[in-house]
């Protein structure tokens, strides 16, 4: 097999990304950007989920919560206007935020980093509180986190509460002298994020960390006995996984234009981030990528031809089919075929 | 000479059930200790308390002159306590060589810093597999192994952590006579390299030929501790095993 190191792999992915970008720019159909953005977003989400769910074997049902935290941190920073916002301790002593004028409006790459930080910290906290639980108990705890957070956001007026929030995005964006349509700009950012997520996942897989994650998935007791600090590794996984989900969510309000809790915490994020790695295969970085492209395109196609309401049905049916036909996902299926083929 | 392991009056209860009651046990460096007792007498609980899988409620465990109470299991492994599990628990998604790579990466490297180069790791895995006679199967998966090979893998993985103390928890149960001889010979070889070994076993012939000293647990209490020949004649031990 050809050995490809991380630097070369990153380069290959960046080149592929650039080709996709150039092609999309040349075709220049806004819908193409709009649809592909969703697929790229799911690549990031699925890869993020897989760091905890695939590598460590901890099923996270609360992906939507981390995604929404990223999205809502962007909304909060969009709503926060240092020109007019004042924080009053009493009637007379107020704190103004004029000193922050220079930073606003915050560019989206910075929002992505902030979203990642917020969700990463939340991931660390969740991990610390729930990692003593295993199996379905852990999954239920993460689901509960999503419910609690949604309730908080629904009751937080500043970010629109249950009414939701409008984000008015600029028409165009100038980037390195090229005039870009704003959706094209968002697409480019998500493409870059997908590349970073895939490179991170692949790097982890091949590192000491990846070996450690796999021991946690296989047998935690034996891992500890071999000297693996399981709690620390699991916290690294929840933090990284949460951070990438938050980063995927941060540009979402700008993409969608109107964000409400029901859509940010939507069931489809939780279900898709689990289904995509499962369908693709959970043990390698390729699995979530294949799953997200396959399922994401199928959903986009269904949205246009039938209705967006069919999306979850598609996911459900494919998941059932794959559990029966290929329990280790497409990657697992191919690996198995190769093994039997080589060993007649 | 001070003891390598000193279990100082530890107790452990599960709800109302007293699993370990004031156990006191010393193991000298380089010693081969046999630990026996009927089912449910607390042998595995004692091992778990020494290795950090469970935490003892009273008393302390001293290892190499330091208290190791409260330390998580992986830190005790770093300090030099290694164990094999009663039922083999290999990392089933990894090849045999990768199974051994884990303690090398996480324990030996953590202990010695980054001295071990990558190529060195491969060689070391191979060396350990050769030691237990699994060298030819380095690339195979644990599911391809027989029961006795699985036990050997378990011991090799424990050895990969380069321990000072090895606790072999029923590593011969269910094996045939010749397989038992195989494992015993392996354990003796390890002991000759200076590793202290606690052997927990039901098979008396194996325990008797291996142990220099024998300790007996019954219902969470240590009822005997001494030369193997004397211990098996102890009336209390006989009563525990055969009834009155």
Interface residues (C-beta under 8 A of the other chain):
Chain A: X208 X211 X212 X214 X215 X217 X218 X219 X221 X222 X223 X224 X225 X226 X227 X228 X229 X230 X231 X283
Chain B: X51 X52 X53 X72 X73 X74 X75 X77 X78 X82 X83 X85 X89 X90 X91 X92 X93 X94 X98 X101 X102 X103 X105 X106 X107 X110 X157 X158 X160 X161
